[in-house]
Every structure is written in structure tokens, then in C-alpha cells.
Amino acid sequence: MIDEETRSKLAIWCAILRQSWRVIFGLIVPIILSPLLYDLNNKLNMGAYVLALMVLYWMFEPINLYITALIPVALFPLLEIATTEEISQNYMKAANMMFFAGLMMGISLEHCNLHHRISLKVIIWFGSSIPLLLAGVMIATMFLSMWINNTATTAMMIPIVDDILHELALMNKDDIEQRTTEDAEQLSNKKDGDEDKKLDTSSKRLKNLRKAFLLSIAYSANIGGTATLIGTGTNLVFQDVFYNDYKIDISFASWFFYAFPSAFLTIIAAWLLLYLLYARSSKNITDTQQASQCIRQSARMKYSDLGPMTFHEYGVLTFFIILVALWFSRKPEIITGWAELISSNPHNIKDATPAILITVLLFLIPANFHQFYASNGNASSKIQRLLCWNVVKTKMSWGVIILLGGGFALAYGTEKSGLSSWFSDQLRQVRLDPIVTMVVLAILSGFITEMASNVATANVILPVVSKLAIQMNINPLRFLIPVTICISFAFMFPVSTPPNAIVFEYLKMNISDMIKPGILMNVMAITIQLISINTLGVWIFDLKHFPEWAITPSPANQTLSINIPSIV
């Protein structure tokens, strides 16, 4: 029997351990992995040490994720795997610049409040019923997350949807009270608790409805990011890995023509899942027509509060449309692209170039012209532009850019050490059928990303997958594309991705409430992706044949040839 004093000491030590375990873990892990350093001439072991250290740090976070991403700059040169110059160049590659410019565009949409206008307009269009409203919220979230940081999209959509559901709850409460009063005589012979039962049942249905809508935001933000190259860092990791291995450029348009349809199918699956699990009983909450009127009225009021579109909003929207058009027309398949018209070597112009050009123009064009009159010629008054640095420095996700660069640096170091080739050799010995291998890789990547950063997971897995495909005489895209997209399918845990964490905290839900639908969503999303790559992917990227560029990668830049529909 433990006495009171011993129990008190144990409680104190447990409290200390809970507070300090990350520090202890961070100090012990490098020591535990140190046997890998016994032979400083073995570059394979050196690379394995850095990889294992960073993976464990990324999974358990004894230090910040973004600081972990800087470890390659310190360790790879010290272990003589690569020079400081070589490693440092990975932190601002073309893919990083593309992501940086994409974040700038997203910040400009937020700064002028255009994102609120888009989301509310979609809710007004789709607000004729609960199922359609759920679809509208998911479509709006998906569209915004294609261009805006997923975390910012989630944080912006939650209060809009929650306000609308609050109005619906108030309307439903009034409706129940009114019906209870009208039917008082008929209910007089029943128990006094009948009204409470009605309210409890209605409250449960409203909670389920709220859960459906808020989970739909997290799911749509994660799925929508897969539809464009700038939507999530993992897509840019794929672009970089593919270019490094094969000197082939995956353009914005090439990715979009495949990824957008598959993302849209996944959104439909997510809508169906959430509707069946949580929103199906909402039809009994209150009168459907009355509910739709309430939803639309609430959205219209919020939209009217925004006022008419300003010059600032029109300016940002115009540049946004121009940027998307430049991405699609840089080097299309069916006509001569603008890059081919202005350059003798159009492959040297990447998608980051027009993105940075538009970003510069956002900092140049005034937000409105009334300010020139208001200043009365005062030279000291600052002219407001479509985007300003004070906004960028507070809203820019600098850590994500470092994380992306750190992933590139880790991939570069593991490649130089020979670790990537070693991993692919080990996997090849398993000798699975190519289809089975694809399924295993998709499931494995979807599982790992639930516990680690998406960008980190992509940088560790994709170089290995690329080499494995070559060794199996399979078109690398057949493995790389589904694995890349499945890495973004993190639906089960709050720690998997920031949108999940935001919704989990906002709903105050149990972790099991996120895991149960998350497992089903993972299975559905991975299944859709495997079907898409073997149907749409085969047609667009000609995946049935082993390409020449995979046999003998050309030293010159190339752009991947794809089958684009004639309507484009």
C-alpha cells in the first residue's frame, strides 16, 4: 500500500515528466541514434542518422517543426555529405518561390476581403436546403483552399458557417416552442418531460448538423489543396522531386487537368459521407422551406454588410484571373504558349515567374484613387496599394516556407548519401505486383501523414517511390501522383493537419469523433485516387508505357506531354 507522502511525490514527478518529456526526448534521441555514426566514412549511415533524427523530431515535436527543418544545414556539411552552399540552395528553389508567390496571392485575397464575398455568395446560391448548403460550403472551401493557405481558409470559413447554424438553431427553438404551445391540449395527457425530450432530440440533431458542417470545412480544405500545384506544399515537393530525377517540368496546367477532377470526386464522396453520418436527420429539425429562407437571409445580411465591391477587390480579382490564365497558357499542348513566344528556351521559364511578376504588380498598383485627393498633395501620406508589406509580414506563413525548404534539403542529403537508392532496393526485393505495390504505397503514405507533417512525409517518401518505379520498369508518375495526393489525405487526428486541429478545438469534440469518420474518409479518398490514376491518369499521362525520359533523363529542360481535352 502506497502511503500519502509517496503518492504525493509520484504525482509531482509525473507532473514534471509531462511538462519536460519533449526536452528529455529531444536530448536522448540523438544519443540513441549515435551508433549509426560509428563509421564516419559510411555515407549511407550518416544519411540514415539525419533522416531518422528529423523524422522523429517531426513526429514528436521536441522542438518546433520549422526549426527541425533547419537541421540539414547543420548536419549534412558536418558529416561531409554535402556542402553548406549545396544544402542552403534548397531553401529557396523555384518550387519555394512558387509557393511564396501563391501565399502572397492568397494574402491579397484575404486583405481585400474578397474571400468572404466568394464564400457568402456560394452559400446564398446553394442555400435552398441543408444538403445543398453543405455542398455549397464544401465547394467554397475547396475553391479557396486551391489558392489560399489551408489553415487560413479553415479559420475564415468556420465563423461564417457557425453564425448561419446559430441562426438556424434559434429559428428551430422558436419553432418547437410554437408547436408545443399550439398542441398544449393534445399533450396535456402526456408526461411533463415530453417538451424536454423534443428539445433534447432537436439539440442532438443540431449538434450533429454542426459537426457535419465543420468537419466538411476541414475535409474540403485538405482535399482542395491537392487540386493545384500551389494548393499544398506536398504538390511542390512532387514537382521538385520529379524535375530533379528526370529534368521534366510538371506545369500548373498538367497537374490541374488530372488533380482537379479527382479532387472534385473526393469532395462528392466527403459530402455523401458527412450527410449520411450527421446531416441526414436535419430534415426533421424544422420546416425545410423556413430553414432555407433563414439560411439565405443570414448569408444575404452578411453579404450586404460587405457593401458593393471596391476597386481594391476588383483589382485583386483581376490580377488573380490574369495569374491563373498565365499559368494555364505558359506552355499548353494545343497552341503556342506565351513562354514560347517570348523566349528561345521556354523551358527556363517556370510557373514561379508569372507568379512573382503578379506579386510585384500587387505591391505597385494603388488600392484606390480617392486617396490621392484625400491626401491633398501631402507628400508624407502613404499611398495604399493592393498589397502592402505590413500585411504580408503578419500573415505570411514563413515557417511553412522553411519547412518546405528543409524537406528539399533532407531529400537532397538522402540522395547524396545513397540512402534513397538503398530504400528502393530493399522495397524492390519484396517483388509485389505493380498494382499491389501502388495500393500499398498509397495506404502507407496516407497512414504516415496522419502522424507527421505532410511536407516532411512527401520529402522522405517520394524520392524512394521514384526510384522504385524505375526499378520495376513502371512509369514513375503512376506511383508518384497517387502517393503525393494521398499524403494530403489526413482526416483522422487533430495533429495530422492544422485544419483538423482548428475544427477539433472549435467543436470541443472527442478524438474518437474525428477518428471514426476520418477512417472512412481515408478509405474513400485513397480508393478514388487509385481509381483515378488507373483511368483518368492513364489517359492524360499515357501511363501504360514506360517513357523514354525515365530511361535516359535528358540534361535539357523538357515539359511533360499530356493528353488535354480538345475543349481546352
C-alpha positions in Angstrom: 0.0 0.0 0.0 1.5 3.4 -1.1 1.4 6.0 1.7 0.2 9.5 1.1 3.7 11.1 1.0 4.9 8.6 -1.7 1.8 9.2 -3.7 2.4 13.0 -3.5 6.0 12.6 -4.7 4.9 10.4 -7.6 2.3 12.9 -8.6 4.9 15.7 -8.6 7.3 13.6 -10.7 4.6 12.7 -13.1 3.7 16.4 -13.5 7.4 17.2 -14.1 7.6 14.4 -16.7 4.5 15.6 -18.5 6.0 19.1 -18.8 9.5 18.1 -19.7 9.2 14.9 -21.8 9.8 16.8 -25.0 13.0 18.2 -23.7 14.2 14.8 -22.5 13.1 13.2 -25.8 14.9 15.8 -27.8 18.2 15.3 -25.9 18.0 11.5 -25.7 17.1 10.7 -29.4 20.5 12.0 -30.9 22.3 9.8 -28.4 20.2 6.7 -29.1 20.8 7.1 -32.8 24.6 7.7 -32.4 25.6 4.1 -33.2 24.9 5.0 -36.8 27.9 7.3 -36.6 30.4 4.7 -35.7 31.9 4.7 -39.2 32.2 8.3 -40.4 33.2 7.1 -43.9 29.9 5.3 -44.4 27.8 8.0 -46.0 24.7 5.7 -46.0 24.7 5.5 -42.2 25.3 9.3 -42.0 22.3 10.0 -44.1 20.2 7.5 -42.1 21.2 9.3 -38.9 20.0 12.6 -40.1 16.8 11.2 -41.7 15.9 9.2 -38.5 16.6 12.2 -36.3 14.4 14.6 -38.4 11.6 12.1 -38.8 11.4 11.5 -35.0 11.6 15.3 -34.3 8.9 15.9 -36.9 6.7 13.2 -35.4 7.0 14.1 -31.7 8.0 17.8 -31.9 10.5 18.2 -29.1 11.3 21.4 -30.9 9.3 23.4 -33.4 8.7 21.8 -36.8 10.2 24.7 -38.7 13.4 24.7 -36.6 13.7 20.9 -37.2 13.7 21.8 -40.9 17.0 23.7 -40.5 18.9 20.7 -39.2 20.2 19.7 -42.7 22.2 23.0 -42.8 24.0 22.0 -39.7 24.5 18.2 -40.0 24.9 17.4 -43.7 28.1 19.6 -44.0 29.5 18.4 -40.7 29.0 14.8 -41.8 30.6 15.6 -45.2 27.5 14.5 -47.2 27.0 17.9 -48.9 28.5 21.4 -48.6 26.7 24.2 -46.8 26.2 26.0 -50.1 24.6 23.0 -51.7 22.2 22.4 -48.8 21.3 26.1 -48.4 20.3 26.4 -52.0 17.4 24.0 -51.3 15.7 26.6 -49.1 14.8 28.9 -52.0 14.3 26.9 -55.1 11.8 27.6 -57.9 9.2 25.5 -56.0 9.7 27.6 -52.9 9.3 30.8 -54.9 6.1 29.4 -56.5 4.7 28.6 -53.0 5.8 32.0 -51.7 4.0 33.8 -54.6 0.9 31.6 -54.1 0.8 32.6 -50.4 1.1 36.3 -51.5 -1.9 35.9 -53.8 -3.9 34.3 -51.0 -3.0 37.1 -48.6 -4.1 39.7 -51.1 -7.5 37.9 -51.4 -7.8 38.0 -47.6 -6.6 41.6 -47.3 -9.3 43.0 -49.6 -12.0 40.7 -48.0 -12.7 39.0 -51.4 -12.6 35.6 -49.8 -15.6 36.5 -47.6 -17.5 37.7 -50.6 -16.8 34.5 -52.5 -17.8 32.2 -49.7 -21.0 34.0 -48.8 -22.1 34.2 -52.4 -21.7 30.4 -52.7 -23.8 29.9 -49.6 -26.5 32.2 -51.0 -26.6 30.2 -54.3 -26.7 26.8 -52.5 -28.8 27.7 -49.5 -32.1 26.2 -50.7 -31.8 23.1 -48.5 -29.5 21.6 -45.8 -27.9 19.1 -48.2 -27.2 21.8 -50.9 -25.9 24.2 -48.3 -23.5 21.5 -47.1 -22.4 21.1 -50.7 -22.0 24.8 -51.1 -19.8 25.2 -48.0 -17.6 22.4 -49.2 -17.3 23.8 -52.7 -16.5 27.3 -51.4 -13.9 25.9 -49.0 -12.4 23.7 -51.7 -12.1 26.6 -54.2 -10.4 28.9 -51.6 -8.0 26.2 -50.4 -6.8 25.8 -54.0 -5.3 29.3 -53.8 -5.2 30.2 -50.1 -3.3 28.5 -47.3 -5.5 25.7 -45.9 -5.2 26.9 -42.4 -6.4 30.4 -43.3 -9.2 29.0 -45.4 -10.5 26.9 -42.4 -10.2 29.8 -39.9 -12.1 32.1 -42.3 -14.9 29.6 -43.1 -15.7 28.4 -39.6 -17.2 31.6 -38.2 -19.3 32.2 -41.3 -20.8 28.7 -41.2 -21.2 28.8 -37.4 -23.2 32.1 -37.5 -25.6 30.6 -40.0 -26.0 27.4 -37.9 -26.6 29.6 -34.9 -29.4 31.4 -36.7 -30.9 28.0 -37.7 -30.7 26.9 -34.1 -32.6 29.9 -32.9 -35.2 29.5 -35.5 -35.6 25.9 -34.6 -36.0 26.6 -30.9 -38.8 29.2 -31.7 -40.4 26.7 -34.0 -40.5 23.9 -31.3 -41.9 26.3 -28.7 -44.6 27.5 -31.0 -45.7 24.0 -31.9 -45.6 22.9 -28.3 -47.9 25.8 -27.3 -50.3 25.1 -30.1 -50.5 21.4 -29.2 -50.7 22.0 -25.4 -54.2 20.5 -25.1 -53.2 17.4 -27.0 -50.0 17.0 -25.0 -51.8 17.6 -21.6 -52.3 13.9 -21.0 -48.6 13.1 -21.6 -45.7 13.4 -19.2 -44.3 16.9 -18.4 -41.0 15.9 -19.8 -42.2 15.5 -23.4 -41.2 19.0 -24.3 -37.8 18.5 -22.8 -37.4 15.3 -24.9 -38.3 17.2 -28.0 -35.7 19.9 -27.2 -33.1 17.3 -26.3 -33.6 15.4 -29.6 -33.6 18.6 -31.6 -30.4 19.8 -29.8 -28.7 16.5 -30.7 -29.7 16.8 -34.3 -28.3 20.4 -34.4 -25.1 19.2 -32.8 -24.7 16.6 -35.5 -25.5 19.2 -38.2 -22.8 21.5 -36.7 -20.4 18.6 -36.7 -21.2 17.8 -40.3 -20.6 21.4 -41.5 -17.4 22.0 -39.5 -15.8 18.6 -40.4 -16.7 19.4 -44.0 -14.6 22.5 -43.8 -11.5 20.6 -42.6 -12.0 17.8 -45.2 -12.6 20.3 -48.1 -9.6 22.4 -47.1 -7.3 19.3 -47.2 -8.8 17.9 -50.4 -9.0 21.3 -52.2 -5.3 21.8 -51.7 -4.5 18.8 -53.9 -6.2 20.3 -57.0 -3.5 22.9 -57.8 0.3 22.9 -57.5 0.3 25.8 -55.1 -2.6 24.4 -53.0 -0.3 22.5 -50.7 3.5 22.0 -50.2 3.4 18.3 -51.0 2.5 19.0 -54.6 5.5 21.3 -55.0 7.7 18.6 -53.4 6.5 16.2 -56.1 7.2 18.8 -58.8 10.7 19.3 -57.4 11.5 15.5 -57.0 10.2 14.8 -60.5 12.3 17.6 -62.0 15.5 16.6 -60.1 15.2 12.9 -61.2 14.0 13.3 -64.8 14.6 17.0 -65.8 10.9 17.1 -66.8 8.7 20.1 -65.8 5.3 19.4 -64.4 3.4 22.6 -65.2 0.5 24.1 -63.4 -1.9 23.0 -66.2 -0.5 19.4 -66.3 -1.2 18.9 -62.7 -4.6 20.6 -62.7 -6.1 18.6 -65.5 -5.6 15.5 -63.5 -5.9 16.6 -59.9 -8.9 18.8 -60.1 -11.4 16.1 -61.3 -10.1 13.6 -58.8 -10.3 16.2 -56.0 -13.9 17.1 -57.0 -14.9 13.4 -56.9 -13.3 13.2 -53.4 -15.4 16.2 -52.3 -18.5 14.5 -53.5 -17.6 11.4 -51.5 -16.9 13.5 -48.4 -20.3 15.3 -48.8 -22.1 12.0 -49.1 -20.3 10.6 -46.0 -21.0 13.6 -43.8 -24.6 13.8 -45.0 -25.3 10.2 -44.2 -23.5 10.2 -40.9 -24.6 13.5 -39.4 -26.8 15.7 -41.6 -29.5 13.2 -42.8 -31.7 13.7 -39.7 -31.6 17.5 -40.2 -34.7 17.3 -42.4 -36.7 16.7 -39.2 -35.3 19.7 -37.4 -37.7 22.3 -38.8 -39.6 23.2 -41.9 -37.3 22.9 -44.9 -38.6 26.0 -46.7 -38.4 28.0 -43.5 -34.8 26.7 -42.9 -33.6 27.7 -46.4 -35.1 31.1 -46.0 -33.3 31.6 -42.7 -30.0 30.4 -44.2 -30.2 32.7 -47.2 -31.4 35.7 -45.2 -28.5 35.3 -42.8 -26.0 35.0 -45.7 -27.5 37.9 -47.6 -27.3 40.1 -44.5 -23.6 39.3 -44.0 -23.0 39.8 -47.7 -24.8 43.2 -47.7 -22.7 44.3 -44.7 -19.7 43.9 -47.1 -21.1 46.7 -49.3 -20.5 47.0 -53.0 -17.3 45.6 -54.5 -14.5 48.1 -54.2 -11.7 49.0 -56.6 -9.4 47.1 -54.3 -11.4 43.9 -54.7 -11.8 44.3 -58.4 -8.0 44.9 -58.8 -7.1 41.8 -56.8 -9.7 39.7 -58.6 -8.3 40.9 -62.0 -4.7 40.1 -61.2 -5.8 36.7 -59.8 -7.6 35.8 -63.0 -4.6 37.0 -65.0 -2.2 34.9 -63.0 -4.3 31.7 -63.4 -4.5 32.4 -67.1 -0.7 32.9 -67.3 -0.2 29.5 -65.5 -2.5 27.7 -67.9 -1.1 29.3 -71.1 2.6 29.2 -70.3 3.1 26.2 -72.4 -0.2 24.5 -73.4 -0.3 21.4 -75.6 -2.7 22.5 -78.3 -1.5 26.1 -79.0 1.8 28.0 -78.8 2.2 29.3 -75.2 3.4 32.8 -74.3 6.7 31.4 -72.9 7.5 30.0 -76.4 6.6 33.4 -78.0 9.0 35.4 -75.8 11.9 33.0 -75.2 14.1 30.9 -77.4 14.2 28.4 -74.5 10.7 28.4 -72.9 11.6 25.6 -70.5 13.7 28.0 -68.5 10.5 30.0 -67.6 8.7 28.2 -64.7 5.3 28.9 -63.2 7.0 30.9 -60.4 8.0 33.6 -62.9 4.5 35.0 -63.7 3.5 34.4 -60.0 6.3 36.7 -58.8 5.5 39.2 -61.6 1.9 39.5 -60.5 3.0 39.8 -56.8 5.2 42.8 -57.7 2.3 44.4 -59.5 0.1 43.9 -56.4 2.6 46.0 -54.5 2.7 48.6 -57.2 -1.0 49.3 -58.1 -2.9 51.6 -55.7 -5.8 50.2 -53.7 -8.0 53.1 -54.8 -7.6 56.5 -56.4 -9.7 58.5 -53.9 -6.7 58.5 -51.6 -4.8 60.8 -54.0 -7.5 63.5 -53.5 -7.8 62.9 -49.7 -4.0 63.4 -49.3 -4.3 67.0 -50.6 -0.8 66.7 -52.0 0.7 65.8 -48.6 3.9 64.0 -49.5 4.1 62.3 -46.1 0.9 60.4 -46.6 1.4 56.8 -47.7 -0.4 55.5 -50.7 -2.2 52.2 -50.0 -1.5 49.5 -52.6 -3.4 46.3 -53.4 -0.9 44.6 -51.1 1.5 46.1 -48.6 4.4 44.6 -46.7 2.9 45.3 -43.2 0.1 42.9 -44.1 2.4 40.3 -45.6 4.8 40.2 -42.7 2.0 39.5 -40.2 0.0 37.0 -42.4 2.8 35.2 -44.3 3.4 31.6 -43.2 7.2 31.9 -43.1 7.6 28.7 -41.2 5.9 26.7 -44.0 8.4 28.1 -46.5 11.3 27.0 -44.2 9.6 23.6 -43.7 9.3 23.2 -47.5 13.0 24.1 -48.0 14.0 21.8 -45.1 12.3 19.0 -46.8 14.1 19.7 -50.1 17.4 19.8 -48.2 16.7 16.5 -46.5 15.8 14.9 -49.8 19.0 16.2 -51.4 21.1 14.9 -48.5 19.5 11.4 -48.5 20.0 11.3 -52.3 23.7 12.3 -52.0 24.3 9.7 -49.2 22.8 6.9 -51.3 20.0 6.3 -48.8 17.2 6.8 -51.3 18.6 4.1 -53.6 19.1 1.8 -50.7 15.5 2.1 -49.6 14.2 1.5 -53.1 16.5 -1.6 -53.5 15.0 -3.0 -50.3 11.5 -2.4 -51.4 12.2 -4.0 -54.8 13.2 -7.3 -53.1 9.6 -7.7 -51.9 8.6 -8.4 -55.5 4.9 -7.3 -55.4 2.7 -6.9 -58.4 2.8 -3.2 -59.6 -0.9 -2.7 -58.8 -0.5 -4.2 -55.3 2.6 -2.0 -54.9 0.7 1.1 -55.8 -2.1 0.2 -53.3 0.4 -0.5 -50.5 2.3 2.8 -51.2 -0.9 4.8 -51.2 -2.2 3.3 -47.9 1.3 3.6 -46.3 1.6 7.3 -47.3 -1.9 8.0 -46.1 -1.1 6.4 -42.7 2.2 8.1 -42.2 0.9 11.5 -42.9 -1.6 11.1 -40.0 1.3 11.3 -37.6 3.8 13.5 -39.4 4.0 16.7 -41.4 2.7 16.3 -45.0 5.7 18.1 -46.5 8.1 16.1 -44.4 6.4 12.9 -45.3 6.5 13.8 -49.0 10.2 14.6 -48.9 11.0 11.3 -47.3 8.8 9.0 -49.4 8.7 10.5 -52.9 12.4 10.1 -53.8 12.2 6.4 -52.8 9.0 5.9 -54.7 10.5 7.5 -57.8 13.5 5.1 -57.8 11.3 2.1 -57.0 9.1 2.8 -60.1 12.2 2.8 -62.3 13.5 -0.4 -60.9 10.1 -2.0 -61.5 10.0 -0.7 -65.1 6.9 1.4 -64.3 6.1 4.9 -65.4 7.2 6.9 -62.3 4.1 9.1 -62.5 1.9 6.0 -61.8 3.3 5.8 -58.3 4.3 9.4 -57.6 1.0 11.1 -58.3 -1.3 8.9 -56.1 1.2 8.8 -53.3 1.6 12.6 -53.4 -2.1 13.2 -53.3 -2.7 10.5 -50.6 -0.2 12.3 -48.4 -2.7 15.2 -48.2 -5.5 12.9 -47.0 -5.1 13.4 -43.3 -8.6 13.2 -41.8 -8.2 11.1 -38.6 -6.3 13.1 -36.0 -6.2 16.7 -34.8 -2.4 16.7 -35.1 -2.5 15.5 -38.7 -3.0 18.9 -40.2 -3.9 22.4 -39.0 -7.4 22.4 -40.4 -8.2 19.3 -38.4 -6.7 20.9 -35.2 -8.8 24.1 -35.7 -12.1 22.2 -36.2 -11.3 19.8 -33.3 -10.7 22.7 -30.9 -13.7 24.6 -32.2 -16.1 21.7 -31.8 -14.7 20.6 -28.4 -15.2 17.0 -29.7 -13.7 13.7 -28.6 -10.8 12.4 -30.6 -12.9 9.3 -31.4 -15.5 11.5 -33.0 -12.8 12.6 -35.5 -11.2 9.2 -36.0 -14.4 7.3 -36.9 -15.4 9.4 -39.9 -11.8 10.0 -40.7 -11.1 6.3 -41.2 -14.0 6.1 -43.6 -12.9 9.3 -45.4 -9.3 8.0 -45.7 -10.5 4.7 -47.3 -12.9 6.5 -49.7 -10.3 9.2 -50.7 -7.5 6.6 -51.3 -9.8 4.4 -53.3 -10.9 7.3 -55.5 -7.3 8.3 -56.1 -6.3 4.7 -57.1 -9.3 4.5 -59.5 -8.4 8.0 -60.9 -4.8 7.2 -61.6 -5.7 4.0 -63.4 -8.4 5.6 -65.5 -8.0 9.4 -66.0 -4.3 9.3 -65.1 -3.6 6.6 -67.7 -5.3 8.7 -70.4 -3.7 12.0 -69.5 -0.2 10.9 -68.8 0.0 7.8 -71.0 0.9 5.6 -68.0 0.7 2.3 -69.9 4.1 2.8 -71.4 7.5 3.1 -69.8 8.6 6.6 -71.1 12.0 7.3 -72.8 12.7 10.2 -70.4 12.7 7.7 -67.5 15.3 5.5 -69.2 17.7 8.3 -70.1 16.8 11.6 -68.5 17.7 14.5 -70.7 20.1 17.1 -69.4 17.9 19.8 -71.2 14.7 21.0 -69.7 11.5 19.5 -71.0 7.8 19.9 -70.4 5.7 16.8 -69.8 3.5 16.0 -72.8 -0.1 15.2 -71.7 -3.4 14.5 -73.4 -5.5 17.6 -73.0 -9.2 17.5 -74.0 -10.0 19.4 -77.2 -12.4 21.7 -75.3 -9.5 23.3 -73.5 
